[in-house]
Amino acid sequence: MNVKIVSQVEEKKLKQDIPEFQVGDTLRIGLKVSDKKDTERTQFFEGILIRMSGSGLRKTLTVRKIGAGGVGVERILPLHAPVVSSIAVVSKGRARRAKLYYLRDRVGKAATDLSR
């Protein structure tokens, strides 16, 4: 009985405008950031999707990019959270694994080039 109620509530919260993507794709994710009390802006985080986990309302994405100074930056983002305003697929990658943790050890072009 309770499972039905929970699933009905979760179903209303799911986002419908999510594009098709998979591990290895480069995504540009728009995040809502509040600078001050009243102002809100969208900050974009662009990187390679290295992991997807969970399902339904609890689905999360782990996105990795190479930041300033060559330092790798990873963010774990809940897919259906209100903080995530938009998701766009910048380029498709060709990954042969479900989790791309090996990209953490790569440097330079080897860390970003999944087109081969």
Contact map, one row per residue, 1 for C-alpha under 8 A:
11111000000000000000000000000000000000000000000000000000000000000000000000000000000000000000000000000000000000000000
11111100000000000000000000000000000000000000000000000000000000000000000000000000000000000000000000000000000000000000
11111110000000000000000000000000000000000000000000000000000000000000000000000000000000000000000000000000000000000000
11111111000000000000000000000000000000000000000000000000000000000000000000000000000000000000000000000000000000000000
11111111100000000000000000000000000000000000000000000000000000000000000000000000000000000000000000000000000000000000
01111111110000000000000000000000000000000000000000000000000000000000000000000000000000000000000000000000000000000000
00111111111000000000000000000000000000000000000000000000000000000000000000000000000000000000000000000000000000000000
00011111111100000000000000000000000000000000000000000000000000000000000000000000000000000000000000000000000000000000
00001111111110000000000000000000000000000000000000000000000000000000000000000000000000000000000000000000000000000000
00000111111111000000000000000000000000000000000000000001100000000000000000000000000000000000000000000000000000000000
00000011111111000000000000000000000000000000000000000000100000000000000000000000000000000000000000000000000000000000
00000001111111000000000000000000000000000000000000000000000000000000000000000000000000000000000000000000000000000000
00000000111111100000000000000000000000000000000000000000100000000000000000000001000000000000000000000000000000000000
00000000011111110000000000000000000000000000000000000001100000000000000000000001000000000000000000000000000000000000
00000000000011111100000000000000000000000000000000000000000000000000000000000001000000000000000000000000000000000000
00000000000001111100000000000000000000000000000000000000000000000000000000000000000000000000000000000000000000000000
00000000000000111110000000000000000000000000000000000000000000000000000000000000000000000000000000000000000000000000
00000000000000111111000000000000000000000000000000000000000000000000000000000000000000100000000000000000000000000000
00000000000000001111100000000000000000000000000000000000000000000000000000000000000000111000000000000000000000000000
00000000000000000111110000000000000000000000000000000000000000000000000000000000000000000000000000000000000000000000
00000000000000000011111010000000000000000000000000000000000000000000000000000000000000001001000000000000000000000000
00000000000000000001111110000000000000000000000010000000000000000000000000000000000000000000000000000000000000000000
00000000000000000000111110000000000000000000000111110000000000000000000000000000000000000000101001110000000000000000
00000000000000000000011111000000000000000000000111000000000000000000000000000000000000000001111000010000000000000100
00000000000000000000111111100000000000000000000110000000000000000000000000000000000000001111110000000000000000000000
00000000000000000000000111110000000000000000011110000000000000000000000000000000000000001111100000000000000000000000
00000000000000000000000011111000000000000000011110000000000000100000000000000000000000111110000000000000000000000000
00000000000000000000000001111100000000000001111000000000000000000000000000000000000000111100000000000000000000000000
00000000000000000000000000111110000000000001110000000000000000000000000000000000000111110000000000000000000000000000
00000000000000000000000000011111000000000111100000000000000000000000000000000000000111100000000000000000000000000000
00000000000000000000000000001111100000000111100000000000000000000000000000000000001111000000000000000000000000000000
00000000000000000000000000000111110000011110000000000000000000000000000000000000001110000000000000000000000000000000
00000000000000000000000000000011111000011110000000000000000000000000000000000000001000000000000000000000000000000000
00000000000000000000000000000001111111111000000000000000000000000000000000000000000000000000000000000000000000000000
00000000000000000000000000000000111111111000000000000000000000000000000000000000000000000000000000000000000000000000
00000000000000000000000000000000011111110000000000000000000000000000000000000000000000000000000000000000000000000000
00000000000000000000000000000000011111100000000000000000000000000000000000000000000000000000000000000000000000000000
00000000000000000000000000000000011111110000000000000000000000000000000000000000000000000000000000000000000000000000
00000000000000000000000000000000011111111000000000000000000000000000000000000000000000000000000000000000000000000000
00000000000000000000000000000001111101111100000000000000000000000000000000000000000000000000000000000000000000000000
00000000000000000000000000000001111000111110000000000000000000000000000000000000000000000000000000000000000000000000
00000000000000000000000000000111100000011111000000000000000000000000000000000000000010000000000000000000000000000000
00000000000000000000000000000111100000001111100000000000000000000000000000000000000000000000000000000000000000000000
00000000000000000000000000011110000000000111110000000000000000000000000000000000000000000000000000000000000000000000
00000000000000000000000000011110000000000011111000000000000000000000000000000000000000000000000000000000000000000000
00000000000000000000000001111000000000000001111100000000000000101000000000000000000000000000000000000000000000000000
00000000000000000000000001110000000000000000111110000000000000111100000000000000000000000000000000000000000000000000
00000000000000000000001111100000000000000000011111000000000000111000000000000000000000000000000000000000000000010000
00000000000000000000011111100000000000000000001111110000000011110000000000000000000000000000000000000000000000000000
00000000000000000000001100000000000000000000000111110000000011110000000000000000000000000000000000111000000000000000
00000000000000000000001000000000000000000000000011111000000011100000000000000000000000000000000001110000000000000000
00000000000000000000001000000000000000000000000011111100001111000000000000000000000000000000000000100000000000000000
00000000000000000000000000000000000000000000000000111110001110000000000000000000000000000000000000000000000000000000
00000000000000000000000000000000000000000000000000011111011100000000000000000000000000000000000000000000000000000000
00000000000000000000000000000000000000000000000000001111111000000000000000000000000000000000000000000000000000000000
00000000010001000000000000000000000000000000000000000111111000000000000000000000000000000000000000000000000000000000
00000000011011000000000000000000000000000000000000000011111000000000000000000011000000000000000000000000000000000000
00000000000000000000000000000000000000000000000000000111111100000000000000000111000000000000000000000000000000000000
00000000000000000000000000000000000000000000000000011111111110000000000000000111000000000000000000000000000000000000
00000000000000000000000000000000000000000000000000011100011111000000000000011110000000000000000000000000000000000000
00000000000000000000000000000000000000000000000011111000001111100000000000111110000000000000000000000000000000000000
00000000000000000000000000000000000000000000000011110000000111110000000001111000000000000000000000000000000000000000
00000000000000000000000000100000000000000000011111100000000011111000000001111000000000000000000000000000000000000000
00000000000000000000000000000000000000000000001111000000000001111100000111100000000000000000000000000000000000000000
00000000000000000000000000000000000000000000011100000000000000111110000111000000000000000000000000000000000000000000
00000000000000000000000000000000000000000000001000000000000000011111011110000000000000000000000000000000000000000000
00000000000000000000000000000000000000000000000000000000000000001111111110000000000000000000000000000000000000000000
00000000000000000000000000000000000000000000000000000000000000000111111000000000000000000000000000000000000000000000
00000000000000000000000000000000000000000000000000000000000000000011111000000000000000000000000000000000000000000000
00000000000000000000000000000000000000000000000000000000000000000111111100000000000000000000000000000000001100000000
00000000000000000000000000000000000000000000000000000000000000000111111110000000000000000000000000000000000000000000
00000000000000000000000000000000000000000000000000000000000000011110011111000000000000000000000000000001000000000000
00000000000000000000000000000000000000000000000000000000000000011110001111100000000000000000000000000000000000000000
00000000000000000000000000000000000000000000000000000000000001111000000111110000000000000000000000000000000000000000
00000000000000000000000000000000000000000000000000000000000011110000000011111000000000000000000000000000000000000000
00000000000000000000000000000000000000000000000000000000000111100000000001111100000000000000000000000000000000000000
00000000000000000000000000000000000000000000000000000000000111100000000000111110000100000000000000000000000000000000
00000000000000000000000000000000000000000000000000000000011110000000000000011111100100000000000000000000000000000000
00000000000000000000000000000000000000000000000000000000111110000000000000001111100100000000000000000000000000000000
00000000000011100000000000000000000000000000000000000000111000000000000000000111110100000000000000000000000000000000
00000000000000000000000000000000000000000000000000000000000000000000000000000111111100000000000000000000000000000000
00000000000000000000000000000000000000000000000000000000000000000000000000000001111110000000000000000000000000000000
00000000000000000000000000000011100000000000000000000000000000000000000000000000111110000000000000000000000000000000
00000000000000000000000000001111000000000000000000000000000000000000000000001111111111100000000000000000000000000000
00000000000000000000000000001111000000000100000000000000000000000000000000000000011111100000000000000000000000000000
00000000000000000000000000001110000000000000000000000000000000000000000000000000000111110000000000000000000000000000
00000000000000000110000000111100000000000000000000000000000000000000000000000000000111111000000000000000000000000000
00000000000000000010000000111000000000000000000000000000000000000000000000000000000001111100000000000000000000000000
00000000000000000010100011110000000000000000000000000000000000000000000000000000000000111111000000000000000000000000
00000000000000000000000011110000000000000000000000000000000000000000000000000000000000011111000000000000000000000000
00000000000000000000000011100000000000000000000000000000000000000000000000000000000000001111100000000000000000000000
00000000000000000000100111000000000000000000000000000000000000000000000000000000000000001111110000000000000000000010
00000000000000000000001111000000000000000000000000000000000000000000000000000000000000000011111000000000000000000110
00000000000000000000000110000000000000000000000000000000000000000000000000000000000000000001111100000000000000000111
00000000000000000000001100000000000000000000000000000000000000000000000000000000000000000000111111010000000000000100
00000000000000000000000000000000000000000000000000000000000000000000000000000000000000000000011111000000000000000000
00000000000000000000000000000000000000000000000000000000000000000000000000000000000000000000001111110000000000000000
00000000000000000000001000000000000000000000000000100000000000000000000000000000000000000000001111110000000000000000
00000000000000000000001000000000000000000000000001110000000000000000000000000000000000000000000011111000000000000000
00000000000000000000001100000000000000000000000001100000000000000000000000000000000000000000001011111110000000000000
00000000000000000000000000000000000000000000000001000000000000000000000000000000000000000000000000111111000000000000
00000000000000000000000000000000000000000000000000000000000000000000000000000000000000000000000000011111110000000000
00000000000000000000000000000000000000000000000000000000000000000000000000000000000000000000000000011111110000100000
00000000000000000000000000000000000000000000000000000000000000000000000100000000000000000000000000001111110000100000
00000000000000000000000000000000000000000000000000000000000000000000000000000000000000000000000000000111111000100000
00000000000000000000000000000000000000000000000000000000000000000000000000000000000000000000000000000111111101100000
00000000000000000000000000000000000000000000000000000000000000000000010000000000000000000000000000000000111111100000
00000000000000000000000000000000000000000000000000000000000000000000010000000000000000000000000000000000011111110000
00000000000000000000000000000000000000000000000000000000000000000000000000000000000000000000000000000000001111111000
00000000000000000000000000000000000000000000000000000000000000000000000000000000000000000000000000000000011111111000
00000000000000000000000000000000000000000000000000000000000000000000000000000000000000000000000000000011111111111000
00000000000000000000000000000000000000000000000100000000000000000000000000000000000000000000000000000000000111111100
00000000000000000000000000000000000000000000000000000000000000000000000000000000000000000000000000000000000011111111
00000000000000000000000100000000000000000000000000000000000000000000000000000000000000000000111000000000000000011111
00000000000000000000000000000000000000000000000000000000000000000000000000000000000000000001110000000000000000001111
00000000000000000000000000000000000000000000000000000000000000000000000000000000000000000000010000000000000000001111
